[in-house]
Amino acid sequence: MVDQAKLSNQPKETPWIEKAGSLVTSVNQRKKNTMSTNWTTANIPSQKGKIIIVTGANSGLGFGTTRELARKGGKVIMAVRSLDRGASAKEDIEKEIPSAQLELMELDLASLESVKSFASDFSQKYDRLDILINNAGLMMPEERQETEDGFEKQIGVNHLGHFALTNQLLPMLNETEDSRVVTISSMYGKTGYASINWDDLHWEEEYDTTDAYSQSKFANQLFGLELARKLEEAGSGTISTMAHPGYTATNLQRHIGLMGKIGNKLIAQDLDMGILPQLRAATDPDVENGEYLGPKGFMNMRGYPQTEEPNKKAKEPELSEKFWKLSEELTDTNFPL
Ligand SMILES: NC(=O)c1ccc[n+]([C@@H]2O[C@H](COP(=O)([O-])OP(=O)(O)OC[C@H]3O[C@@H](n4cnc5c(N)ncnc54)[C@H](OP(=O)(O)O)[C@@H]3O)[C@@H](O)[C@H]2O)c1
């Protein structure tokens, strides 16, 4: 990095050797920037020997993420709520990548019981967990729906299910060197409602499906940042990173009907671009604890991944701590380290 403070203190006549030095530094800096601007799947290091969980691995971003991590030699546990849909996705990846190491496991994030049995089955089968990708989600169902535990479904699946899952897998993540938790948020976590409806978290009084989605995606950022703080305080080697895919054409937009279909055709980027922020958050060795990645291009909706500022409200430790406590109470799980 060019040290700006040092530069401003330089005498007017800079010795030639320093001039040459700073030229090399700035060329290197430019090279690094270009490289990071164009981060692609080619930048993913080998994942051989790694055990990776991807939630919602049968569709959209979860499917693409699973495929690329398997291509790099990782063993991916496809955590899916429908084993049939999971089996068909697994077959598609195996056709393309015959060497893919994939395992299907049932996980319904709309049921704390299912989360608990998934975590317990996984812990009995495996003794390491390198990457947990909290990817699954639903967006804007027209009618208000509830999870098995009575949570409004978007906060229940997108946040509370993943919150419980992560807490239950953290002991194993903590014992695995260089492990990561990656949480998928959205532009809706930063725009629109993007806050916590403290008086009515489950939208029982008045339901607005867009606000409920926005709350759940803001919750993903509060969670990812608070987890990063907690891991650091605990002196853990595990890090928490976050990503969003901009606007990517997947099955997510199915509840938005015609608008979703038109948007997917005209504005959205394709899956191969949409998966890059979460793949980078999961595998780039230079990504740090608490970092948030999203597309660099037009209105952060498309393009190659770069570091992005999360919602500044999500960075308020008092708020994220308060929300963490509420999530602990609701899921009957806690930070185990
Ligand atoms: N696509 C975008 O433009 C966009 C933008 C911002 C953020 N995101 C986020 O990206 C993530 C992935 O979405 P996507 O676009 O890939 O959508 P998608 O194609 O609809 O995939 C969503 C995945 O989540 C799974 N899922 C839903 N409810 C579940 C539950 N109760 N338990 C377990 N899994 C469940 C789905 O399973 P089924 O197939 O069985 O339903 C599916 O595998 C979501 O968190 C979403 O909020 C997407």
The ligand as a Gaussian input file, in Angstrom:
#p B3LYP/6-31G(d) Opt

LIG

0 1
 N      -31.356000     -14.068000      -6.465000
 C      -31.153000     -12.842000      -6.038000
 O      -31.184000     -11.870000      -6.789000
 C      -30.875000     -12.601000      -4.594000
 C      -30.661000     -11.287000      -4.194000
 C      -30.335000     -11.039000      -2.872000
 C      -30.216000     -12.075000      -1.973000
 N      -30.441000     -13.351000      -2.387000
 C      -30.332000     -14.419000      -1.394000
 O      -29.666000     -15.542000      -1.932000
 C      -30.073000     -16.716000      -1.238000
 C      -30.364000     -17.828000      -2.225000
 O      -31.471000     -17.469000      -3.017000
 P      -31.635000     -17.852000      -4.552000
 O      -31.718000     -16.593000      -5.295000
 O      -30.647000     -18.866000      -4.951000
 O      -33.121000     -18.467000      -4.532000
 P      -33.704000     -19.896000      -4.895000
 O      -33.274000     -20.322000      -6.244000
 O      -35.164000     -19.799000      -4.623000
 O      -33.041000     -20.847000      -3.813000
 C      -33.405000     -20.781000      -2.464000
 C      -32.994000     -22.054000      -1.767000
 O      -33.393000     -21.966000      -0.389000
 C      -34.082000     -23.170000      -0.066000
 N      -35.032000     -23.016000       1.024000
 C      -36.157000     -22.258000       1.088000
 N      -36.813000     -22.477000       2.238000
 C      -36.082000     -23.395000       2.928000
 C      -36.232000     -24.045000       4.171000
 N      -37.298000     -23.844000       4.928000
 N      -35.293000     -24.914000       4.577000
 C      -34.225000     -25.179000       3.796000
 N      -34.026000     -24.622000       2.599000
 C      -34.953000     -23.743000       2.165000
 C      -34.814000     -23.534000      -1.363000
 O      -35.259000     -24.870000      -1.325000
 P      -36.476000     -25.347000      -2.297000
 O      -35.925000     -25.443000      -3.661000
 O      -36.849000     -26.653000      -1.695000
 O      -37.549000     -24.301000      -2.175000
 C      -33.699000     -23.293000      -2.353000
 O      -32.795000     -24.366000      -2.362000
 C      -31.258000     -16.297000      -0.373000
 O      -30.821000     -16.139000       0.965000
 C      -31.668000     -14.965000      -0.940000
 O      -32.272000     -14.111000       0.021000
 C      -30.763000     -13.643000      -3.675000

